[in-house]
Amino acid sequence: MFLQIHFLTSYHASLLNRDDAGLAKRITFGGVPRLRVSSQCQKRHWREWMTGQVDLPAGLRSRHFFSRELKRRVVEAGVEEELAHRLILHLASGLLTAAGEKDALDKETLAMKQPVLFGHPEATYLTRLVTDAAQQGDEKAAKDFLDQQIKKGKGNFKALLREAGVPDPAVGFDGAMFGRFVTSDILARVDAPVHVAHAFTTHELNTEVDFFTVVDDLAADDETGAAHANDMELGAGIFYGYVAVDVPLLVSNLTGCSREEWRRQDAHDARSALTALVHAIAQVTPGAKLGSTAPYARAEFVMLESGTAQPRSLANAFLRPVRLGAGDQHPMEQSVAAIARYLDGLEGMYGDTGEHRYVSTLHAWPRSREATAPLATAIDASLDALFGR
């Protein structure tokens, strides 16, 4: 069972996502260059917004989890700081080695080479583990205790957390949605049920280099010229974005059940997470240069599809780019119409694949098969199709 989300959002002069040279990210599609916003950029902004919208524990993605989060908690729990450092070093080295990340930890700072996602419930569990170890009598006994727990966790870390009373999702709702990629069960690898495509413009790229200067307010009368000069690339356009959600996997990540048991679980948390996700997709701007471009926009077209058919993007609706300035037709209406035509073609080739489809749009939807509705109504209907009322 899948939820697919298609959206069109128009942005004015902005720099939504930069590459390593500071230029707007781009991709060639259909033989022409397009502006692009990476999936990583989109997910980062969605996660940040969703943290305040759902009543589920969040996660911490950081190189400094052991030094700035776990060590602080352990010391606040009453363990002497130097002993806490040594025990956390022993624990972290064991966890990362078991996860295939040998020598991934700085022994002095406890910083990891790469950011790793940990959930607040996991942080609570690991704090309890270190404080229990510190009460084992001496340091050797404490490290032996930690080794035993790591060895036990290799078999079933999730079961170990549940046994310790740690609530699901242990990696936080963001880990449950967007995954955690490690190579061993000791850190409970979490596959991502939310699959996000790179967004790109439905039309050909057209950017401009903006040259700007800064004036020195305290410059003397005989000091002419700008105090600072620079430039940045700006672009505007209509972006098509696509997200597919593996619903059974999402429920499994949130509740700890197997994929096969997802229908027997309480759907409240999954509905809450998916509702927040769709609103984030429609409303949250993934924008650099906020102060100088104010790149705030909302989607003007959202289509939700619920069903069991294999997901498919509708990106090929724009393989031939929309022609801006073609006649009097609104460029967003052209983009909406291109999606409708492509759907017509898919149905003509494959037939009805059984999706329940709900459309929310500011613009005319040319197909009669789907009625349009306010976004909140479309979200509720699509989730009812997935979970029942």
C-alpha positions as CSV (number, residue, x, y, z in Angstrom):
1,M,0.0,0.0,0.0
2,F,1.4,3.4,-1.0
3,L,0.7,7.1,-0.7
4,Q,2.0,9.1,-3.6
5,I,2.3,12.9,-3.5
6,H,2.7,15.0,-6.6
7,F,3.0,18.8,-6.3
8,L,3.7,22.0,-8.3
9,T,5.1,25.1,-6.6
10,S,6.1,28.3,-8.2
11,Y,9.0,30.4,-6.8
12,H,9.9,33.9,-7.7
13,A,13.5,35.1,-8.0
14,S,15.3,32.9,-5.5
15,L,18.2,30.6,-4.8
16,L,16.5,27.5,-3.4
17,N,19.4,25.1,-3.4
18,R,23.1,25.8,-4.1
19,D,25.9,23.6,-5.3
20,D,29.5,23.6,-4.1
21,A,30.3,26.6,-6.3
22,G,27.4,28.6,-4.9
23,L,25.3,28.3,-8.1
24,A,21.8,27.1,-8.3
25,K,21.5,23.3,-8.6
26,R,20.4,22.1,-12.0
27,I,19.7,18.9,-14.0
28,T,19.3,18.2,-17.7
29,F,16.0,16.5,-18.4
30,G,14.4,16.1,-21.8
31,G,17.5,17.5,-23.4
32,V,17.2,20.9,-21.7
33,P,18.7,22.2,-18.3
34,R,16.3,22.7,-15.4
35,L,16.6,24.2,-12.0
36,R,16.7,21.5,-9.3
37,V,16.1,21.2,-5.5
38,S,17.7,18.1,-4.1
39,S,15.8,15.5,-2.1
40,Q,18.2,16.0,0.9
41,C,17.4,19.7,0.9
42,Q,13.7,19.2,0.8
43,K,13.7,16.5,3.6
44,R,15.9,18.6,5.9
45,H,13.4,21.5,5.8
46,W,10.3,19.2,6.1
47,R,11.8,17.4,9.1
48,E,12.5,20.6,10.9
49,W,9.0,21.9,10.4
50,M,7.3,18.6,11.2
51,T,9.2,18.3,14.6
52,G,6.8,20.9,16.0
53,Q,3.7,19.5,14.4
54,V,3.6,15.8,15.5
55,D,3.3,14.4,19.0
56,L,6.1,11.9,18.5
57,P,9.7,11.8,19.7
58,A,12.2,13.3,17.3
59,G,15.7,12.3,16.5
60,L,19.2,13.8,16.7
61,R,21.4,13.7,13.6
62,S,24.8,14.7,14.7
63,R,28.5,13.9,14.8
64,H,28.4,15.0,18.5
65,F,25.7,12.7,19.9
66,F,28.0,10.9,22.3
67,S,29.9,14.1,23.5
68,R,27.2,16.7,23.6
69,E,24.0,14.7,24.3
70,L,24.9,11.3,25.9
71,K,27.8,12.6,28.1
72,R,25.7,15.5,29.3
73,R,22.9,13.2,30.3
74,V,25.2,10.7,32.0
75,V,27.0,13.4,34.0
76,E,23.6,15.0,35.0
77,A,22.6,11.5,36.2
78,G,25.5,11.6,38.7
79,V,28.4,9.8,37.0
80,E,31.8,11.4,37.5
81,E,32.7,13.2,34.2
82,E,36.0,11.4,33.5
83,L,34.5,8.0,34.2
84,A,31.5,8.9,32.0
85,H,33.9,9.8,29.2
86,R,35.7,6.5,29.4
87,L,32.5,4.4,29.6
88,I,30.9,6.3,26.7
89,L,34.0,5.9,24.7
90,H,33.9,2.1,25.3
91,L,30.2,1.9,24.5
92,A,30.4,4.1,21.4
93,S,33.4,2.2,20.1
94,G,31.6,-1.1,20.5
95,L,28.4,0.2,18.8
96,L,30.2,1.7,15.9
97,T,32.6,-1.2,15.4
98,A,29.6,-3.6,15.4
99,A,28.0,-1.3,12.8
100,G,31.0,-1.6,10.5
101,E,32.4,1.9,11.5
102,K,35.7,1.0,13.0
103,D,37.9,4.0,14.0
104,A,35.0,6.3,13.4
105,L,35.2,8.0,16.8
106,D,37.7,10.6,18.1
107,K,38.8,9.3,21.5
108,E,39.4,12.8,22.9
109,T,36.2,14.5,21.8
110,L,33.9,11.5,21.3
111,A,33.0,13.1,17.9
112,M,32.1,10.7,15.1
113,K,33.5,11.2,11.6
114,Q,30.0,11.3,10.1
115,P,26.6,12.4,11.5
116,V,24.5,9.5,12.7
117,L,20.8,9.6,13.6
118,F,19.8,8.7,17.1
119,G,16.4,9.0,18.6
120,H,15.7,10.7,21.9
121,P,14.3,7.3,23.2
122,E,17.6,5.7,22.2
123,A,19.5,8.4,24.0
124,T,17.4,7.7,27.1
125,Y,18.1,4.0,26.9
126,L,21.9,4.5,26.3
127,T,22.0,6.9,29.3
128,R,20.5,4.3,31.5
129,L,22.9,1.7,30.1
130,V,26.0,3.8,31.0
131,T,24.7,4.8,34.4
132,D,23.9,1.1,35.2
133,A,27.4,0.2,34.1
134,A,28.9,2.8,36.4
135,Q,27.3,1.0,39.4
136,Q,28.8,-2.4,38.6
137,G,31.6,-1.9,41.2
138,D,34.7,-1.0,39.2
139,E,35.5,0.2,35.7
140,K,36.4,-3.3,34.4
141,A,33.1,-4.6,35.5
142,A,31.4,-1.6,34.0
143,K,33.0,-2.2,30.6
144,D,32.2,-6.0,30.8
145,F,28.6,-5.0,31.5
146,L,28.5,-2.8,28.4
147,D,30.1,-5.5,26.3
148,Q,27.4,-7.9,27.3
149,Q,24.7,-5.5,26.3
150,I,26.3,-4.8,23.0
151,K,26.5,-8.5,22.3
152,K,22.9,-9.0,23.3
153,G,21.8,-6.1,21.1
154,K,23.4,-7.7,18.0
155,G,20.7,-10.3,18.1
156,N,17.7,-8.0,18.4
157,F,18.3,-4.4,19.4
158,K,14.7,-3.4,19.1
159,A,13.7,-6.2,21.5
160,L,16.3,-5.0,23.9
161,L,14.8,-1.5,23.8
162,R,11.3,-2.8,24.3
163,E,12.4,-4.9,27.2
164,A,13.9,-1.8,28.7
165,G,10.6,0.1,28.3
166,V,11.8,2.4,25.5
167,P,8.8,3.5,23.4
168,D,8.6,3.3,19.7
169,P,9.8,4.7,17.4
170,A,13.2,4.4,19.1
171,V,14.9,6.4,16.3
172,G,12.3,9.2,16.5
173,F,9.5,9.9,14.0
174,D,12.0,11.4,11.5
175,G,14.1,8.2,11.5
176,A,10.9,6.2,11.2
177,M,10.0,8.2,8.1
178,F,13.3,9.0,6.5
179,G,15.4,6.1,7.7
180,R,18.8,5.4,9.3
181,F,21.5,3.8,7.2
182,V,24.0,1.7,9.1
183,T,25.4,-1.8,8.5
184,S,24.5,-3.7,11.6
185,D,21.4,-4.5,13.7
186,I,23.2,-3.1,16.8
187,L,22.1,0.4,15.7
188,A,18.8,-0.9,14.3
189,R,19.1,0.0,10.6
190,V,15.9,1.6,9.6
191,D,14.8,1.6,5.9
192,A,13.2,4.8,4.8
193,P,9.5,4.4,3.9
194,V,9.4,8.0,2.5
195,H,11.0,8.2,-0.9
196,V,11.7,11.7,-2.2
197,A,12.6,12.7,-5.7
198,H,14.6,15.8,-6.6
199,A,12.2,18.6,-7.6
200,F,12.9,20.3,-11.0
201,T,11.3,23.0,-13.1
202,T,8.7,22.0,-15.6
203,H,10.3,24.3,-18.1
204,E,13.8,25.2,-19.2
205,L,16.2,26.9,-16.8
206,N,16.5,30.6,-17.0
207,T,18.7,32.2,-14.4
208,E,20.3,35.6,-13.8
209,V,23.4,36.7,-12.0
210,D,22.5,39.3,-9.4
211,F,25.3,41.7,-8.7
212,F,25.0,43.5,-5.3
213,T,27.0,45.9,-3.2
214,V,27.3,46.9,0.4
215,V,27.6,50.6,1.5
216,D,29.8,51.5,4.4
217,D,27.7,53.8,6.6
218,L,30.7,55.3,8.3
219,A,32.7,55.9,5.1
220,A,34.3,59.4,4.7
221,D,33.1,61.7,2.0
222,D,36.3,61.2,0.0
223,E,35.9,57.4,0.1
224,T,34.0,56.4,-3.0
225,G,32.8,53.0,-4.2
226,A,31.2,50.1,-2.4
227,A,32.6,48.6,0.8
228,H,31.8,45.1,-0.6
229,A,30.6,43.7,-3.9
230,N,29.5,40.2,-4.8
231,D,27.1,38.3,-6.9
232,M,24.7,35.3,-6.7
233,E,22.7,33.3,-9.2
234,L,18.9,33.7,-9.0
235,G,16.3,31.7,-10.8
236,A,12.5,31.5,-10.8
237,G,10.2,28.7,-11.9
238,I,7.5,26.1,-11.4
239,F,8.9,23.0,-9.7
240,Y,7.4,19.5,-10.0
241,G,8.0,17.3,-6.9
242,Y,7.2,13.7,-6.1
243,V,7.1,11.7,-2.9
244,A,6.1,8.0,-2.5
245,V,5.4,6.5,0.9
246,D,5.6,2.8,1.7
247,V,2.7,2.8,4.2
248,P,3.2,-0.7,5.7
249,L,6.9,0.0,6.3
250,L,6.1,3.4,7.9
251,V,3.6,1.7,10.3
252,S,6.2,-1.0,11.1
253,N,8.9,1.7,11.9
254,L,6.5,3.6,14.1
255,T,5.1,0.7,16.1
256,G,7.8,-2.0,15.9
257,C,5.4,-4.5,14.3
258,S,6.3,-6.6,11.2
259,R,5.2,-5.2,7.8
260,E,2.6,-8.0,7.5
261,E,0.9,-6.9,10.7
262,W,0.5,-3.2,9.8
263,R,-3.2,-3.3,9.3
264,R,-3.7,-4.5,12.9
265,Q,-1.9,-1.5,14.5
266,D,-3.4,1.7,15.7
267,A,-3.1,4.1,12.8
268,H,-3.1,7.3,14.8
269,D,0.6,8.0,14.7
270,A,0.9,7.1,11.0
271,R,-2.0,9.3,10.1
272,S,-0.5,12.2,12.1
273,A,2.9,11.8,10.5
274,L,1.5,11.6,7.0
275,T,-0.8,14.6,7.5
276,A,2.2,16.6,8.7
277,L,4.3,15.4,5.8
278,V,1.7,16.5,3.1
279,H,1.3,19.9,4.8
280,A,5.1,20.3,4.9
281,I,5.4,19.4,1.2
282,A,2.7,22.0,0.3
283,Q,3.9,24.8,2.6
284,V,7.5,24.6,3.6
285,T,10.1,26.4,1.5
286,P,13.5,24.8,1.0
287,G,15.3,28.0,0.4
288,A,18.8,29.5,0.7
289,K,19.3,33.2,0.9
290,L,16.2,33.7,2.9
291,G,17.1,37.2,4.1
292,S,17.7,38.6,0.6
293,T,15.1,36.7,-1.5
294,A,12.2,35.7,0.9
295,P,11.5,32.6,-1.2
296,Y,8.3,31.7,0.6
297,A,5.6,30.0,-1.6
298,R,2.9,27.3,-1.3
299,A,2.1,24.6,-3.7
300,E,-0.7,25.5,-6.1
301,F,-1.3,21.9,-7.1
302,V,-1.2,18.8,-4.9
303,M,-2.4,15.4,-6.1
304,L,-2.6,12.4,-3.6
305,E,-2.8,8.8,-4.7
306,S,-3.6,5.9,-2.4
307,G,-3.4,2.3,-3.6
308,T,-1.5,-0.9,-4.0
309,A,-0.1,-0.4,-7.5
310,Q,3.6,0.1,-8.0
311,P,4.4,3.8,-7.5
312,R,5.4,5.9,-10.5
313,S,6.5,9.4,-10.9
314,L,4.7,11.8,-13.3
315,A,8.0,13.6,-14.1
316,N,7.8,12.4,-17.7
317,A,4.8,14.7,-18.2
318,F,7.5,17.4,-18.5
319,L,10.0,15.5,-20.6
320,R,9.0,18.1,-23.2
321,P,9.3,21.3,-21.2
322,V,6.5,23.6,-20.7
323,R,6.9,26.7,-23.0
324,L,6.7,29.9,-21.0
325,G,5.0,32.8,-22.7
326,A,3.2,30.5,-25.1
327,G,0.0,32.4,-26.0
328,D,-2.1,33.6,-23.1
329,Q,-2.2,30.3,-21.1
330,H,-1.0,30.6,-17.5
331,P,2.3,28.7,-17.1
332,M,1.0,26.9,-14.0
333,E,-2.1,25.8,-15.8
334,Q,0.1,24.4,-18.6
335,S,1.9,22.4,-16.0
336,V,-1.3,21.1,-14.4
337,A,-2.6,20.2,-17.9
338,A,0.6,18.3,-18.7
339,I,0.1,16.1,-15.7
340,A,-3.5,15.4,-16.7
341,R,-2.5,14.5,-20.3
342,Y,0.2,12.2,-19.0
343,L,-2.3,10.5,-16.7
344,D,-4.6,10.0,-19.6
345,G,-1.9,8.4,-21.6
346,L,-0.9,6.0,-18.8
347,E,-4.4,4.9,-18.3
348,G,-4.8,4.4,-22.0
349,M,-1.7,2.1,-22.0
350,Y,-2.1,0.3,-18.6
351,G,-5.8,0.7,-17.8
352,D,-7.1,1.6,-14.4
353,T,-4.5,0.6,-11.8
354,G,-6.9,1.2,-8.9
355,E,-5.5,4.3,-7.2
356,H,-7.8,6.5,-5.1
357,R,-6.8,9.9,-6.4
358,Y,-7.5,13.3,-4.7
359,V,-6.6,16.7,-6.2
360,S,-6.3,20.1,-4.5
361,T,-5.5,23.0,-6.8
362,L,-5.8,26.7,-7.5
363,H,-6.1,26.0,-11.2
364,A,-8.5,24.1,-13.5
365,W,-8.1,20.3,-13.4
366,P,-9.1,19.1,-16.9
367,R,-10.0,15.5,-15.9
368,S,-13.5,14.6,-14.9
369,R,-12.6,11.4,-13.1
370,E,-11.2,13.3,-10.0
371,A,-13.1,16.0,-8.2
372,T,-11.0,18.8,-6.6
373,A,-11.2,19.6,-2.9
374,P,-9.5,21.7,-0.2
375,L,-6.1,20.3,0.8
376,A,-7.3,19.2,4.3
377,T,-10.2,17.3,2.8
378,A,-8.0,15.6,0.2
379,I,-5.6,14.5,2.9
380,D,-8.3,13.1,5.0
381,A,-9.9,11.2,2.1
382,S,-6.5,9.7,1.0
383,L,-5.7,8.5,4.5
384,D,-9.2,7.1,4.9
385,A,-8.5,5.1,1.7
386,L,-5.3,3.8,3.3
387,F,-6.4,3.1,6.9
388,G,-10.2,3.3,6.8
389,R,-12.3,5.9,8.7
